[in-house]
Amino acid sequence: MKSSFPPEFDPAYYRARYPELALASDLEAEAHFRDHGAAAGLEGSPLALREEFLKQVVGRAKGEALEIGPSWAPILRGSHASYLDVFDAGELRSRATKNGADPDSCPEVIDYVGDIANVDRQFDYVVSSHAIEHQPDLVHHLASVAKLLNPGGRYFLIIPDKRFCFDALKPESTIAGVLQAHREKRSHHSLQSVIEGAVFSTHNDAAVHWQAPPEPLDDQELPRRVEAALKEFDAAEGDYLDVHAWYFTPSSFRSIASTLFKLGLTDLEPVRVFNTPRNRLEFCAILEKSEKQEHRVVEDYWDEQVEAAKEMPPNSAWWNSPIVIRHINKLACGEPLDRVHAGFHKRIDEMLAGTPRPRKALSVGCGVGTKEMDLLALGSIDKFECYEVSGDAAASGNSIARERGLGSSFVIHHADAFAADLPDDFDLVYWNNSLHHMMDTREAVRWSRDRLKPGGLFAIDDYVGATRNQHSQALVDWGSKLMASLPDHLRRHWNGKDIMPPFVGRVDPQELEKIDPSECADSASILPAIYEFFPDPQVIKTGGAAYFVALMHTFHNYVSENEVQLLENILKSDAEAPDEVETQYAIVLAKKA
């Protein structure tokens, strides 16, 4: 998340770095930097310096990484790094030798040669230095990088400041030019870029540029350079010529990137753009992948559900039906416990036995957090860090926690857990009917594993059925047979108005997505991902063909002794349904190796 990075301006650093300014307060320091310091190249943050940015930001980033355009001086080293370049490793070594550089500094292998479209996997972060200004279509480039990033992933950039490098005489890029290039779907540089590169390039001595701007070309030199540029462009006959397409300052880059994000043309939001330090020719920036519009729809939907849940009477859904709750708890732990999820929690408590205290847990999509509070009350966990996209739910949950006197042992953050800079030392990562709302469940499972300490417990009680509720024909047939066998009075909806049909169908996946883009978005991938990332997981299938698909909204009808017995028999048949009638729910407990 944005706050996980140091700020662009750090007043304490600024006052200590420039004591001669005699700034009396942080506010005075901020005003000085805004009005004078930034233009003079004073460092607003240590991260404005390339070496500190690479050390403190890129060097501390976790996960799999891609470096774009490493050339013969890659930033990233190690098994976590992959490389994309227009040249293969052999060509880079040859070019290094021709330029007087050490060919042994080149990457041994360039994993992806050519266009970014050749990259076929996801990464936690992408790095590029003096590469983004070469992209003919900036919008396409940013959109392509966003597709390669996992949720919450970052694009770390080092970008030449056109005022202090050989681009000093060139016109500053604007959003109009960027959008024009995108509309034209440029894959090669325009004649304008080639002419500007050949005609208006000047020296590359940053210190001299900081002293004074370069002299413009005289009228005699200008025609000669333009003519040479035209010949070079025509001789290329459409082949790629490598020049700068864009000429940025920190201010113009922030404005362009922010505008593209707000227009929905890229999912990369600028979260940090540091100023250019004096006598340097480059600035550093961080873009973060955000599902902003999608998240807003999801958040609004779940804000509404917080209120809707208050209006649902007992026995209106499986999670508030005492008979169904006891049935699921017995499947989970062998005992028909009365409280919802009690069997799941009992298994967690058993699995954590022997884990040293204090025990710290992480929950994602916690709602109002009462399930996590139950686990705290059981004594299994000493502290819960919870994340929730619904602001209303987070506020309600934190209020309940205060009323229960939970203090610092429980907190709900109204934030995206995947964008948070979370440690890898949790004893428990807990998902309770929220994992199936993740857009990429495989990534969510991998991320969960990475948040655990060795031996930590991954625990879910969740929907693991078909994506977007597109149930198999076997399940539809099984559920339809059940519903057809029931009399009308047992198919009455709890609203008192409707009779549920004597068959089971499938929801329209597009309509479901409109209502809640996160609903079962990738649920079918949950169990395969768990088997991929965790050794020997305990998987307890808890069914759901009856209580979730067929009988939903009708449990209040089972009142008499015979009706209760019938419902219990139906639930037993649900648990014993053949494999082709896929389980809808499962409890999974798995320890990190």
C-alpha positions as CSV (number, residue, x, y, z in Angstrom):
1,M,0.0,0.0,0.0
2,K,1.1,3.6,-0.5
3,S,2.0,4.1,3.2
4,S,4.4,1.2,3.1
5,F,7.0,3.4,1.3
6,P,8.8,6.3,2.9
7,P,7.2,9.6,1.8
8,E,8.4,11.7,-1.1
9,F,9.3,14.4,1.3
10,D,10.7,13.6,4.8
11,P,11.1,16.8,6.8
12,A,13.3,15.3,9.5
13,Y,15.7,14.0,6.8
14,Y,15.6,17.4,5.0
15,R,16.4,19.4,8.2
16,A,19.3,17.0,9.1
17,R,20.6,16.9,5.5
18,Y,20.7,20.7,5.2
19,P,21.3,22.2,8.7
20,E,22.6,25.4,7.2
21,L,19.0,26.3,6.2
22,A,18.2,26.6,10.0
23,L,14.6,25.4,9.5
24,A,12.8,25.6,12.8
25,S,10.0,23.2,12.1
26,D,8.7,20.4,9.8
27,L,6.2,22.8,8.4
28,E,8.9,25.3,7.6
29,A,11.0,22.6,6.0
30,E,8.1,21.5,3.8
31,A,7.4,25.1,2.7
32,H,11.1,25.6,1.9
33,F,11.3,22.4,-0.2
34,R,8.1,23.2,-2.0
35,D,9.1,26.8,-2.8
36,H,12.8,26.5,-3.3
37,G,14.4,23.2,-2.5
38,A,13.0,20.9,-5.2
39,A,13.9,23.4,-7.9
40,A,17.4,23.7,-6.5
41,G,17.8,19.9,-6.5
42,L,17.8,19.5,-2.7
43,E,16.9,15.9,-1.7
44,G,13.4,15.7,-0.2
45,S,14.1,12.1,0.7
46,P,17.1,9.8,0.7
47,L,15.1,7.7,-1.9
48,A,15.6,10.5,-4.4
49,L,19.1,9.1,-4.8
50,R,19.4,6.2,-7.2
51,E,21.7,4.2,-4.9
52,E,19.3,4.6,-1.9
53,F,16.2,3.8,-4.0
54,L,17.9,0.6,-5.2
55,K,19.0,-0.3,-1.7
56,Q,15.9,0.7,0.4
57,V,13.1,0.0,-2.1
58,V,14.1,-2.4,-4.8
59,G,16.6,-4.2,-2.6
60,R,13.9,-4.9,0.1
61,A,11.2,-5.9,-2.3
62,K,10.1,-9.5,-1.9
63,G,9.0,-12.1,-4.5
64,E,9.6,-12.8,-8.1
65,A,10.9,-10.0,-10.3
66,L,11.3,-9.0,-13.9
67,E,13.9,-6.4,-15.1
68,I,13.1,-4.7,-18.3
69,G,16.2,-3.7,-20.4
70,P,19.0,-4.8,-18.2
71,S,21.5,-4.4,-21.0
72,W,25.0,-5.2,-19.7
73,A,24.4,-3.6,-16.2
74,P,21.4,-5.4,-14.6
75,I,20.0,-4.0,-11.4
76,L,18.7,-7.4,-10.2
77,R,20.8,-10.4,-9.5
78,G,19.7,-13.8,-8.2
79,S,17.4,-16.7,-8.9
80,H,14.3,-14.5,-8.2
81,A,15.1,-12.3,-11.2
82,S,14.1,-12.7,-14.8
83,Y,15.1,-10.4,-17.7
84,L,13.5,-8.9,-20.8
85,D,15.6,-7.2,-23.4
86,V,15.5,-6.5,-27.1
87,F,18.8,-8.4,-27.4
88,D,19.8,-11.9,-26.3
89,A,22.7,-12.5,-23.9
90,G,25.2,-13.1,-26.7
91,E,24.4,-9.8,-28.4
92,L,24.5,-7.9,-25.1
93,R,28.0,-9.3,-24.4
94,S,29.1,-8.2,-27.8
95,R,27.7,-4.7,-27.3
96,A,29.3,-4.5,-23.9
97,T,32.7,-5.2,-25.4
98,K,32.2,-2.6,-28.1
99,N,31.3,0.0,-25.5
100,G,34.3,-0.8,-23.3
101,A,32.1,-2.5,-20.6
102,D,32.8,-5.8,-18.9
103,P,30.9,-8.5,-20.9
104,D,30.9,-10.7,-17.8
105,S,28.5,-8.2,-16.1
106,C,25.8,-9.2,-18.6
107,P,23.1,-11.6,-17.5
108,E,23.9,-15.1,-18.4
109,V,20.5,-15.6,-19.9
110,I,17.9,-13.2,-21.2
111,D,14.7,-15.0,-20.3
112,Y,12.5,-13.1,-22.7
113,V,13.9,-11.5,-25.9
114,G,12.0,-9.0,-27.9
115,D,8.5,-7.6,-27.1
116,I,7.0,-7.6,-23.6
117,A,4.2,-9.7,-25.1
118,N,6.6,-12.6,-25.0
119,V,6.6,-12.6,-21.2
120,D,4.3,-15.5,-20.1
121,R,4.1,-15.3,-16.3
122,Q,3.3,-13.1,-13.3
123,F,5.7,-11.2,-11.1
124,D,5.6,-9.4,-7.7
125,Y,7.5,-6.5,-9.1
126,V,9.1,-5.1,-12.3
127,V,12.2,-2.9,-12.5
128,S,13.4,-0.7,-15.3
129,S,16.1,1.9,-15.5
130,H,16.2,4.4,-18.5
131,A,13.8,2.2,-20.4
132,I,10.3,3.6,-20.2
133,E,11.2,6.7,-22.2
134,H,12.0,4.4,-25.2
135,Q,8.5,2.9,-25.4
136,P,6.7,4.1,-28.6
137,D,3.3,3.5,-27.1
138,L,3.5,4.4,-23.4
139,V,-0.1,3.4,-22.6
140,H,0.4,0.0,-24.1
141,H,3.6,-0.5,-22.2
142,L,2.1,0.4,-18.8
143,A,-0.9,-1.8,-19.5
144,S,1.4,-4.7,-20.4
145,V,3.4,-4.3,-17.3
146,A,0.2,-4.2,-15.2
147,K,-0.9,-7.5,-16.7
148,L,2.4,-9.1,-15.6
149,L,2.1,-7.9,-12.0
150,N,0.4,-9.9,-9.3
151,P,-2.3,-7.9,-7.4
152,G,-0.6,-5.1,-5.5
153,G,2.5,-5.5,-7.5
154,R,4.9,-2.6,-8.1
155,Y,6.7,-1.1,-11.0
156,F,10.0,0.5,-9.9
157,L,11.4,3.0,-12.3
158,I,14.5,5.1,-12.8
159,I,13.8,7.7,-15.4
160,P,16.0,10.4,-17.1
161,D,14.9,14.0,-16.2
162,K,14.9,15.7,-19.6
163,R,16.1,19.0,-18.1
164,F,19.5,17.5,-17.1
165,C,20.4,15.0,-19.8
166,F,20.9,15.0,-23.5
167,D,17.1,15.6,-23.9
168,A,17.4,19.1,-22.5
169,L,16.6,20.9,-25.7
170,K,13.6,18.7,-26.5
171,P,10.0,19.6,-25.7
172,E,8.5,18.2,-22.6
173,S,6.1,15.3,-23.3
174,T,2.4,15.9,-22.7
175,I,-0.7,13.7,-22.2
176,A,-1.8,14.7,-25.7
177,G,1.3,13.2,-27.3
178,V,1.0,10.1,-25.2
179,L,-2.7,9.5,-26.2
180,Q,-1.9,10.3,-29.9
181,A,0.8,7.6,-29.9
182,H,-1.7,5.1,-28.3
183,R,-4.4,5.9,-30.8
184,E,-2.0,5.2,-33.6
185,K,-0.9,2.0,-31.9
186,R,2.8,2.9,-32.4
187,S,5.2,0.0,-32.4
188,H,8.0,2.0,-33.9
189,H,9.2,5.5,-33.2
190,S,7.6,8.3,-35.2
191,L,9.5,10.6,-37.6
192,Q,9.1,13.3,-35.0
193,S,10.9,11.3,-32.3
194,V,13.7,10.4,-34.7
195,I,14.2,14.0,-35.8
196,E,14.1,15.2,-32.2
197,G,16.7,12.5,-31.2
198,A,19.1,13.4,-34.0
199,V,18.6,17.2,-34.1
200,F,18.0,18.3,-30.5
201,S,20.2,15.9,-28.5
202,T,22.9,17.8,-26.5
203,H,25.6,16.8,-24.0
204,N,24.8,14.5,-21.1
205,D,26.8,16.2,-18.3
206,A,24.2,16.7,-15.5
207,A,26.3,19.0,-13.4
208,V,26.7,21.4,-16.4
209,H,22.9,21.2,-17.1
210,W,22.2,22.2,-13.5
211,Q,24.4,25.2,-13.9
212,A,22.7,26.5,-17.1
213,P,20.6,25.3,-19.9
214,P,22.4,24.4,-23.2
215,E,22.6,26.8,-26.0
216,P,20.0,26.3,-28.8
217,L,21.2,25.1,-32.2
218,D,22.3,27.8,-34.7
219,D,20.4,28.2,-37.9
220,Q,23.2,26.7,-40.0
221,E,23.5,23.5,-38.0
222,L,19.8,22.8,-37.8
223,P,19.1,22.0,-41.5
224,R,22.1,19.7,-41.6
225,R,20.9,17.6,-38.6
226,V,17.3,17.5,-39.9
227,E,18.5,16.2,-43.3
228,A,20.6,13.5,-41.6
229,A,17.6,12.5,-39.5
230,L,15.4,12.2,-42.5
231,K,17.9,10.0,-44.3
232,E,18.3,7.7,-41.3
233,F,14.5,7.4,-40.9
234,D,14.0,6.6,-44.6
235,A,16.9,4.2,-44.7
236,A,15.4,2.2,-41.9
237,E,12.5,1.3,-44.1
238,G,10.2,0.7,-41.2
239,D,12.8,-1.1,-39.0
240,Y,13.0,-0.2,-35.4
241,L,15.2,2.9,-34.6
242,D,16.0,3.2,-30.9
243,V,15.5,6.8,-29.6
244,H,13.7,8.5,-26.8
245,A,10.0,8.8,-27.4
246,W,9.2,10.7,-24.2
247,Y,10.9,13.5,-22.3
248,F,9.8,13.6,-18.6
249,T,10.3,15.7,-15.5
250,P,9.1,14.3,-12.2
251,S,6.1,16.6,-12.4
252,S,5.1,15.8,-16.0
253,F,5.6,12.0,-15.4
254,R,3.4,12.1,-12.3
255,S,0.7,14.1,-14.2
256,I,0.7,11.8,-17.3
257,A,0.8,8.5,-15.3
258,S,-2.0,9.8,-12.9
259,T,-4.2,10.9,-15.8
260,L,-3.8,7.5,-17.6
261,F,-4.8,5.7,-14.4
262,K,-7.8,8.0,-13.8
263,L,-8.9,7.4,-17.4
264,G,-8.8,3.7,-16.8
265,L,-6.1,3.2,-19.5
266,T,-3.8,1.5,-17.0
267,D,-4.1,-0.2,-13.6
268,L,-0.8,1.3,-12.5
269,E,-1.2,4.2,-10.1
270,P,1.7,6.5,-9.3
271,V,2.3,6.3,-5.5
272,R,5.8,7.8,-5.3
273,V,7.6,10.2,-7.6
274,F,10.8,11.5,-6.0
275,N,12.5,14.8,-7.0
276,T,15.7,14.9,-9.1
277,P,18.7,15.6,-6.9
278,R,21.2,18.3,-7.8
279,N,23.9,17.3,-10.3
280,R,22.0,14.1,-11.1
281,L,20.1,13.4,-14.4
282,E,17.4,11.0,-13.2
283,F,14.5,10.6,-10.8
284,C,12.9,7.5,-9.2
285,A,9.2,6.5,-9.2
286,I,7.0,3.8,-8.0
287,L,3.8,2.7,-9.7
288,E,1.5,0.2,-8.0
289,K,-1.0,-2.1,-9.5
290,S,-4.5,-1.2,-8.4
291,E,-7.9,-2.7,-9.2
292,K,-9.4,0.6,-8.2
293,Q,-12.7,0.6,-10.1
294,E,-13.3,-3.1,-9.5
295,H,-12.6,-2.7,-5.8
296,R,-15.0,0.2,-5.5
297,V,-17.8,-1.9,-6.9
298,V,-16.9,-4.8,-4.6
299,E,-16.6,-2.4,-1.6
300,D,-20.0,-0.8,-2.3
301,Y,-21.6,-4.2,-2.7
302,W,-20.3,-5.5,0.7
303,D,-21.2,-2.2,2.4
304,E,-24.8,-3.0,1.3
305,Q,-24.5,-6.6,2.5
306,V,-23.6,-5.5,6.0
307,E,-27.0,-3.9,6.3
308,A,-28.8,-6.7,4.4
309,A,-27.4,-9.3,6.8
310,K,-29.0,-7.5,9.7
311,E,-32.5,-8.0,8.1
312,M,-32.1,-11.8,7.5
313,P,-34.2,-13.8,10.1
314,P,-32.9,-17.0,11.7
315,N,-33.0,-20.1,9.5
316,S,-33.0,-18.0,6.3
317,A,-29.6,-19.3,5.1
318,W,-27.4,-22.2,5.8
319,W,-25.0,-20.2,8.1
320,N,-27.8,-19.3,10.5
321,S,-29.6,-22.7,10.4
322,P,-28.8,-24.6,13.7
323,I,-29.3,-28.0,12.0
324,V,-26.9,-27.2,9.1
325,I,-24.4,-25.7,11.5
326,R,-24.3,-28.8,13.7
327,H,-24.1,-31.0,10.5
328,I,-21.0,-29.1,9.2
329,N,-19.3,-29.0,12.6
330,K,-19.7,-32.7,13.0
331,L,-18.0,-33.2,9.6
332,A,-15.2,-30.9,10.7
333,C,-14.4,-32.2,14.1
334,G,-16.6,-35.2,14.8
335,E,-18.9,-33.2,17.2
336,P,-22.2,-31.5,16.4
337,L,-21.3,-28.2,18.0
338,D,-23.9,-25.5,18.0
339,R,-21.9,-22.4,17.1
340,V,-21.2,-21.6,13.4
341,H,-17.6,-22.5,12.4
342,A,-17.0,-24.0,15.9
343,G,-15.8,-27.3,14.3
344,F,-13.3,-25.4,12.1
345,H,-12.0,-23.5,15.0
346,K,-11.6,-26.6,17.1
347,R,-9.5,-28.1,14.4
348,I,-7.4,-25.0,14.2
349,D,-6.9,-25.0,18.0
350,E,-5.7,-28.6,17.8
351,M,-3.3,-27.9,14.9
352,L,-1.8,-24.9,16.8
353,A,-1.1,-26.9,20.0
354,G,2.5,-26.7,20.8
355,T,3.1,-23.5,18.8
356,P,5.0,-21.0,20.9
357,R,3.3,-17.9,22.2
358,P,2.4,-15.2,21.5
359,R,0.6,-16.4,18.4
360,K,-0.2,-14.0,15.6
361,A,-2.9,-14.5,13.0
362,L,-3.8,-12.8,9.7
363,S,-7.3,-12.7,8.2
364,V,-8.4,-11.4,4.8
365,G,-11.9,-10.5,4.1
366,C,-13.0,-10.7,7.7
367,G,-16.3,-8.8,7.4
368,V,-17.1,-7.5,10.9
369,G,-14.6,-10.0,12.4
370,T,-16.8,-11.9,14.8
371,K,-15.5,-15.3,13.5
372,E,-11.9,-14.1,14.3
373,M,-13.1,-12.8,17.7
374,D,-14.5,-16.3,18.4
375,L,-11.1,-17.8,17.7
376,L,-9.5,-15.3,20.0
377,A,-12.0,-16.2,22.8
378,L,-11.1,-19.8,22.3
379,G,-7.5,-18.9,23.3
380,S,-6.0,-20.3,20.1
381,I,-4.6,-16.9,19.0
382,D,-3.2,-14.0,20.9
383,K,-3.4,-11.3,18.2
384,F,-5.5,-11.0,15.0
385,E,-4.5,-8.6,12.1
386,C,-7.6,-8.4,9.9
387,Y,-8.2,-6.8,6.5
388,E,-11.6,-5.9,5.0
389,V,-12.6,-4.0,1.8
390,S,-15.9,-2.8,3.2
391,G,-15.5,0.4,5.2
392,D,-18.8,-0.2,7.0
393,A,-17.9,-3.7,8.0
394,A,-14.4,-2.6,9.2
395,A,-15.9,0.2,11.3
396,S,-18.6,-2.1,12.8
397,G,-16.1,-4.8,13.6
398,N,-13.7,-2.4,15.3
399,S,-16.6,-1.0,17.4
400,I,-17.6,-4.6,18.5
401,A,-14.0,-5.3,19.4
402,R,-13.9,-2.2,21.6
403,E,-17.1,-3.2,23.3
404,R,-15.6,-6.6,24.0
405,G,-12.5,-5.0,25.4
406,L,-10.2,-6.7,23.0
407,G,-7.7,-3.8,22.9
408,S,-4.6,-4.4,20.8
409,S,-5.3,-8.1,20.3
410,F,-7.6,-7.3,17.5
411,V,-7.8,-4.8,14.7
412,I,-9.6,-4.6,11.3
413,H,-7.7,-2.5,8.6
414,H,-10.0,-1.0,5.9
415,A,-7.4,-1.8,3.3
416,D,-6.2,-4.2,0.6
417,A,-4.1,-6.8,2.4
418,F,-2.2,-7.7,-0.9
419,A,-1.0,-4.1,-1.2
420,A,0.1,-4.0,2.4
421,D,3.8,-4.5,3.2
422,L,3.1,-7.5,5.6
423,P,5.8,-9.6,7.3
424,D,6.3,-13.3,6.8
425,D,6.0,-14.3,10.5
426,F,2.4,-15.2,11.1
427,D,1.4,-18.4,12.9
428,L,-1.9,-18.5,11.2
429,V,-3.4,-17.2,7.9
430,Y,-7.1,-17.5,8.2
431,W,-9.7,-17.4,5.4
432,N,-13.4,-17.9,6.3
433,N,-15.7,-17.6,3.3
434,S,-13.6,-14.9,1.7
435,L,-10.9,-16.7,-0.4
436,H,-13.5,-17.5,-3.1
437,H,-13.9,-13.7,-3.5
438,M,-10.3,-13.3,-4.6
439,M,-9.8,-12.5,-8.3
440,D,-6.8,-14.8,-8.5
441,T,-7.1,-17.5,-5.9
442,R,-3.8,-19.2,-6.8
443,E,-2.0,-16.0,-6.1
444,A,-3.9,-15.5,-2.9
445,V,-2.9,-19.0,-1.7
446,R,0.7,-18.4,-2.7
447,W,0.7,-15.0,-0.9
448,S,-0.8,-16.7,2.2
449,R,2.0,-19.3,2.3
450,D,4.5,-16.5,2.0
451,R,3.0,-14.6,5.0
452,L,3.5,-17.7,7.3
453,K,6.5,-18.5,9.3
454,P,7.9,-22.1,8.8
455,G,5.4,-24.5,10.4
456,G,2.7,-21.8,10.3
457,L,-0.9,-22.9,9.7
458,F,-3.0,-22.0,6.6
459,A,-6.6,-22.6,7.4
460,I,-9.7,-22.0,5.2
461,D,-13.4,-22.7,5.6
462,D,-14.7,-21.7,2.2
463,Y,-16.6,-22.1,-1.0
464,V,-14.4,-24.2,-3.4
465,G,-17.0,-25.0,-6.0
466,A,-17.4,-24.0,-9.6
467,T,-16.2,-20.6,-10.7
468,R,-19.2,-18.1,-11.0
469,N,-21.4,-21.0,-9.6
470,Q,-21.4,-22.7,-13.0
471,H,-22.2,-26.1,-11.4
472,S,-21.6,-29.4,-13.2
473,Q,-24.5,-31.1,-14.8
474,A,-24.3,-34.0,-12.3
475,L,-24.8,-31.5,-9.4
476,V,-27.7,-29.8,-11.2
477,D,-29.4,-33.2,-11.8
478,W,-28.8,-34.2,-8.2
479,G,-30.2,-31.0,-6.8
480,S,-33.1,-31.0,-9.2
481,K,-34.1,-34.5,-8.2
482,L,-34.0,-33.4,-4.5
483,M,-36.1,-30.3,-5.1
484,A,-38.7,-32.2,-7.2
485,S,-39.2,-34.6,-4.3
486,L,-40.2,-31.9,-1.8
487,P,-43.7,-30.6,-1.4
488,D,-44.5,-26.9,-1.9
489,H,-44.6,-26.0,1.8
490,L,-40.9,-27.1,2.2
491,R,-39.9,-25.0,-0.7
492,R,-41.3,-21.7,0.6
493,H,-38.8,-18.8,0.6
494,W,-38.2,-17.2,3.9
495,N,-39.6,-13.9,2.5
496,G,-43.0,-15.5,2.7
497,K,-43.9,-14.6,-0.9
498,D,-42.0,-17.1,-3.2
499,I,-42.0,-20.8,-3.7
500,M,-38.6,-22.1,-4.8
501,P,-38.8,-24.0,-8.1
502,P,-38.7,-27.8,-8.1
503,F,-35.4,-27.9,-9.9
504,V,-31.9,-26.4,-9.7
505,G,-30.4,-24.1,-12.4
506,R,-27.3,-22.1,-12.9
507,V,-27.0,-18.4,-12.4
508,D,-26.0,-16.1,-15.3
509,P,-22.3,-15.6,-14.7
510,Q,-22.4,-12.1,-16.3
511,E,-25.2,-11.0,-14.1
512,L,-23.5,-12.4,-11.0
513,E,-20.3,-10.5,-12.0
514,K,-22.3,-7.3,-12.4
515,I,-23.7,-7.6,-8.9
516,D,-20.4,-8.5,-7.3
517,P,-17.3,-8.8,-9.5
518,S,-15.6,-10.8,-6.8
519,E,-18.3,-13.5,-6.3
520,C,-16.7,-16.9,-7.0
521,A,-14.4,-15.2,-9.5
522,D,-11.8,-18.0,-9.5
523,S,-13.1,-20.4,-6.9
524,A,-12.4,-23.6,-8.9
525,S,-8.7,-22.9,-8.6
526,I,-8.6,-22.9,-4.8
527,L,-8.1,-26.6,-4.1
528,P,-5.5,-27.1,-7.0
529,A,-3.6,-24.1,-5.7
530,I,-3.5,-25.5,-2.1
531,Y,-2.2,-28.8,-3.3
532,E,0.4,-26.9,-5.3
533,F,1.8,-24.8,-2.5
534,F,1.3,-26.9,0.6
535,P,2.5,-30.4,1.3
536,D,-0.1,-32.9,2.5
537,P,-3.0,-30.6,3.3
538,Q,-5.9,-31.9,5.3
539,V,-9.0,-31.4,3.1
540,I,-12.4,-32.0,4.7
541,K,-15.1,-31.7,2.1
542,T,-18.3,-30.4,3.7
543,G,-20.6,-30.7,0.7
544,G,-23.2,-28.1,0.0
545,A,-25.1,-29.5,-3.0
546,A,-28.2,-29.6,-0.7
547,Y,-27.7,-26.8,1.8
548,F,-26.1,-24.3,-0.5
549,V,-27.4,-25.0,-4.0
550,A,-30.8,-26.6,-3.5
551,L,-32.3,-25.7,-0.1
552,M,-31.0,-22.2,0.3
553,H,-33.6,-19.8,1.8
554,T,-35.9,-22.6,2.9
555,F,-34.5,-24.0,6.2
556,H,-37.2,-22.2,8.3
557,N,-39.7,-24.7,6.8
558,Y,-38.3,-27.7,8.7
559,V,-40.1,-27.4,12.1
560,S,-41.8,-30.7,13.0
561,E,-39.9,-33.7,14.2
562,N,-40.4,-35.5,10.9
563,E,-39.3,-32.4,9.0
564,V,-36.2,-32.1,11.0
565,Q,-35.4,-35.7,10.5
566,L,-36.0,-35.3,6.8
567,L,-33.5,-32.3,6.7
568,E,-30.9,-34.3,8.6
569,N,-31.3,-37.2,6.1
570,I,-30.9,-34.8,3.2
571,L,-27.7,-33.4,4.7
572,K,-26.4,-36.9,5.2
573,S,-27.1,-37.6,1.5
574,D,-25.3,-34.4,0.7
575,A,-22.2,-35.5,2.6
576,E,-22.3,-38.9,0.9
577,A,-22.9,-37.6,-2.6
578,P,-20.8,-39.1,-5.3
579,D,-17.6,-37.4,-6.5
580,E,-19.1,-36.1,-9.7
581,V,-21.5,-34.0,-7.5
582,E,-18.7,-31.7,-6.6
583,T,-18.4,-30.4,-3.1
584,Q,-19.3,-26.8,-2.7
585,Y,-17.5,-26.1,0.6
586,A,-14.4,-27.5,2.2
587,I,-12.2,-27.0,5.3
588,V,-8.5,-27.1,4.6
589,L,-5.7,-27.1,7.2
590,A,-2.1,-27.1,5.9
591,K,1.2,-26.3,7.4
592,K,4.0,-24.4,5.7
593,A,7.1,-26.6,5.1
